[in-house]
Amino acid sequence: MQSPEAQLEILKRGSAQILSEAELLKKLRTGKPLNIKLGVDPTAPDIHLGFTVCLQKLRQFQDLGHQAILIIGDFTAMIGDPSGRSKTRPQLSHDTIMENARSFQQQAFKILDPTRTRTVFNGEWFEVMNFEQIIRLNSRVTLQQMLHREDFRSRIERGDSVRLHEIQYPIIQGWDSVMVKADVEMGGTDQLFNILVGRDLQREEGMPEQVVFLMPLLEGLDGVQKMSKSLNNYVGVTEAPSEMFGKLMSISDALMARYYLLLLGEELPAGHPMDAKKELARRLVARYHSEADAQAALAEFNTRFSKRDLESAELPLVPLGSLGTDIVSAVVASYATGFQLTKSRGDARRLVEQGSVQWRSEKMTDPKATPAFAAGDVLRLDKTRAVRLS
């Protein structure tokens, strides 16, 4: 095990906030493996790269000799984490949650070391609580504390509802920290309030308070908003290798350093941005699929775009009937159908006007053009995406 000071320097890299570094260093100086908690609610069967930011840092803790505690929120997922939400999450059945949990664990262990991971379900302790115990737990937190949350306050100011079961969520997440004796709790920056509640409850129980370790929220493919399935700007870890590779090749050069740091834990390598982007895409495809899949995706990309041999490439199929009559409508439909990405008509118009869109290898620069599309035609949408009409 490296020195506490060296460990802290490694762990700080890429983090957003640590409360506090002095507390973490003190815990590291004990020389004992620390319990590093990460809670996840399996509200969907798969995860995207944005969520792997925390998993990557958790693996870093493991590599330094510490114990990961992965809490599967089979109980909290039925409530739904309100953090950062503008409306109440839909409630899921326990059967759906458990099915999602199995899928989640398979994906998580592509990053985490199973031998240093303790997986627990918080239903183990919450399902046996009686109503008196729940009331006593609620008495630890005031309504004023809950209303300090920006997301709750914003919803109330807009006249949107905040359900009482949502107010329970930070309390339940905090109690998880008591039950597993967490030394450190990890989460995205939107988890600050919930993790601080855990510190309060640990202190009241006479336990050492956990360190708050927050990671940045990874921007999605649009480079602006956080990666999210609801915003259609995500890269799923179970997506087909060629699809994952193509999506990663579409990120802006400005995002490259951030993706390298948060997804690989490394600095952006020197050299041409295109080479660095291909290496990023190759390594992530290899991590979630295989090296053979990664090499095949790289070769396919080179065939499709670097060599510009689109006629022989395997491309997403877009039905002719979905295209509309003008080129702008065709571009919007092709992104949505071929890549599940949302492009506004304004975005599509700009791509046409700047010469990014090509039909039958000809640049389409007139947004009012009405091409005579035919089955088998290739429509190139931008530098990294093209579809075949069917």
Sequence and secondary structure as in RCSB ss.txt:
>XXXX:A:sequence
MQSPEAQLEILKRGSAQILSEAELLKKLRTGKPLNIKLGVDPTAPDIHLGFTVCLQKLRQFQDLGHQAILIIGDF
TAMIGDPSGRSKTRPQLSHDTIMENARSFQQQAFKILDPTRTRTVFNGEWFEVMNFEQIIRLNSRVTLQQMLHRE
DFRSRIERGDSVRLHEIQYPIIQGWDSVMVKADVEMGGTDQLFNILVGRDLQREEGMPEQVVFLMPLLEGLDGVQ
KMSKSLNNYVGVTEAPSEMFGKLMSISDALMARYYLLLLGEELPAGHPMDAKKELARRLVARYHSEADAQAALAE
FNTRFSKRDLESAELPLVPLGSLGTDIVSAVVASYATGFQLTKSRGDARRLVEQGSVQWRSEKMTDPKATPAFAA
GDVLRLDKTRAVRLS
>XXXX:A:secstr
   HHHHHHHHHTT SEEETHHHHHHHHTT S  EEEEEE   SSS BHHHHHHHHHHHHHHHTT EEEEEE TT
GGGT   TT SS      HHHHHHHHHHHHHHHTTTS GGGEEEEETHHHHTT  HHHHHHHHTTS HHHHHTSH
HHHHHHHTT    HHHHHHHHHHHHHHHHHT SEEEEEGGGHHHHHHHHHHHHHTT    EEEEE   B TTSSS
B  TTTT   BTTS HHHHHHHHHTS GGGHHHHIIIIISS   SS HHHHHHHHHHHHHHHHS HHHHHHHHHH
HIIIIIS  GGGS   EE GGGS SSHHHHHHHHHHHHH     HHHHHHHHHTT  EETTEE   TT      T
T EEE SSS EEEE 
